[in-house]
Amino acid sequence: MFAKLAVLIALVVGVFWIMGAVRRAGMTREAAARRDTLSRQHRARQKTAVKGAEDLVRCPRCGAYHADGLGHRCEG
């Protein structure tokens, strides 16, 4: 009788241990996916980050906009 009870308790403890291990593995995968997503978003933001803004001026001859102070050649 005692042996059956011990086996039953061991089975219940084993099931709960396996459920916890599966849950931890799932949370680890979710955390890694979240970390990868945030890393990709961070890299994308760095690529598109504006280092500085400069006003553009319009060329009176061709109408194209260019940075003030830089040489501009009208084509055509």
trRosetta pair geometry for C-beta under 8 A, 3 or more apart (Angstrom, degrees):
i j d omega theta_ij theta_ji phi_ij phi_ji
1 4 6.0 -54 -154 32 31 110
1 5 6.7 27 151 -15 63 107
2 5 5.7 -57 -151 39 34 112
2 6 6.2 36 152 -21 68 107
3 6 5.6 -53 -146 36 31 112
3 7 6.4 31 155 -18 65 105
4 7 5.8 -54 -147 36 31 110
4 8 6.3 33 153 -20 64 107
5 8 5.6 -54 -147 36 31 114
5 9 6.4 31 155 -18 65 105
6 9 5.8 -53 -147 37 30 110
6 10 6.3 32 153 -20 64 108
7 10 5.6 -54 -146 38 31 113
7 11 6.4 34 153 -21 64 105
8 11 5.7 -53 -149 34 30 112
8 12 6.5 28 154 -17 64 105
9 12 5.8 -55 -148 37 32 110
9 13 6.3 29 155 -16 66 108
10 13 5.8 -55 -144 40 30 109
10 14 6.1 33 155 -22 64 110
11 14 5.6 -56 -145 37 29 114
11 15 6.4 31 156 -21 64 103
12 15 5.9 -51 -149 33 30 110
12 16 6.6 25 155 -12 63 106
13 16 5.9 -59 -151 41 31 108
13 17 6.2 33 152 -22 66 108
14 17 5.6 -54 -144 36 31 112
14 18 6.3 30 157 -18 65 105
15 18 5.9 -55 -148 37 30 109
15 19 6.4 31 154 -19 64 107
16 19 5.6 -52 -145 36 33 113
16 20 6.4 35 155 -19 64 105
17 20 5.8 -56 -152 36 30 112
17 21 6.5 30 152 -19 64 106
18 21 5.6 -53 -147 36 33 112
18 22 6.4 33 154 -18 65 104
19 22 5.9 -54 -148 36 31 110
19 23 6.3 31 153 -19 64 108
20 23 5.6 -55 -146 37 32 112
20 24 6.3 31 155 -19 66 105
21 24 5.8 -53 -146 36 31 110
21 25 6.4 32 154 -19 64 106
22 25 5.7 -54 -148 36 31 112
22 26 6.4 32 153 -19 64 106
23 26 5.7 -55 -150 36 31 113
23 27 6.4 29 154 -17 65 106
24 27 5.7 -55 -147 37 33 110
24 28 6.3 36 153 -23 65 104
25 28 5.6 -52 -149 33 32 114
25 29 6.6 32 153 -17 64 103
26 29 5.8 -54 -150 35 33 110
26 30 6.3 31 153 -17 66 106
27 30 5.6 -52 -145 38 34 112
27 31 6.2 36 154 -21 66 105
28 31 5.7 -53 -146 36 30 111
28 32 6.4 30 154 -18 63 106
29 32 5.7 -55 -148 37 31 111
29 33 6.3 31 154 -18 65 106
30 33 5.7 -55 -147 38 31 111
30 34 6.2 32 154 -19 65 107
31 34 5.7 -53 -145 38 31 112
31 35 6.2 34 153 -21 64 106
32 35 5.6 -52 -146 36 31 113
32 36 6.4 32 154 -19 64 104
33 36 5.7 -52 -148 36 31 111
33 37 6.4 32 153 -19 64 106
34 37 5.7 -54 -148 36 31 112
34 38 6.3 28 155 -16 65 107
35 38 5.9 -56 -147 39 29 109
35 39 6.2 32 153 -22 64 108
36 39 5.6 -55 -147 36 30 113
36 40 6.4 30 155 -18 65 104
37 40 5.8 -54 -149 35 31 109
37 41 6.4 28 153 -16 64 107
38 41 5.6 -54 -146 39 33 112
38 42 6.2 37 153 -23 66 106
39 42 5.6 -52 -147 34 30 113
39 43 6.5 29 154 -17 64 104
40 43 5.9 -54 -149 37 31 109
40 44 6.3 31 153 -19 65 107
41 44 5.6 -55 -148 37 32 112
41 45 6.3 32 154 -19 65 105
42 45 5.8 -54 -149 36 30 110
42 46 6.4 31 153 -21 64 105
43 46 5.6 -54 -149 34 33 112
43 47 6.6 35 153 -22 65 103
44 47 5.8 -53 -152 31 32 112
44 48 6.5 5 160 3 65 111
45 48 6.3 -72 -145 50 30 93
45 49 6.1 54 154 -57 67 95
46 49 5.6 -30 -144 -5 31 121
50 53 6.1 18 165 -63 133 84
54 67 5.3 21 121 -134 136 106
54 68 7.2 -149 168 30 104 87
55 68 6.2 14 86 -6 88 123
56 65 4.1 45 152 174 131 111
56 66 6.4 147 -155 69 92 13
56 67 6.1 -63 -108 -85 69 43
56 68 7.3 178 -138 -29 24 78
57 65 6.9 159 77 -148 26 69
57 66 6.6 -32 61 65 75 65
57 67 7.7 54 18 174 83 14
57 68 4.7 83 -13 -80 120 88
58 63 6.3 -15 -174 -153 105 44
58 64 7.4 161 -150 84 62 25
58 65 5.5 -40 -93 -92 63 72
59 62 5.0 9 97 47 130 81
59 63 6.3 -54 69 1 84 12
59 64 5.0 14 21 54 122 73
59 65 7.5 -148 -4 -81 80 22
59 66 6.5 45 -46 10 103 110
59 72 5.7 -139 -85 126 125 147
59 74 6.3 168 158 -81 149 103
61 74 4.8 -64 99 -75 127 160
62 74 4.2 169 -30 -135 127 107
62 75 7.4 59 -112 41 158 53
62 76 7.1 106 -117 58 120 102
64 72 7.2 -176 87 -169 114 130
64 74 7.4 169 21 -112 119 74
66 70 5.9 -121 157 74 109 108
66 72 4.4 171 35 -89 168 130
67 70 4.6 55 76 9 98 124
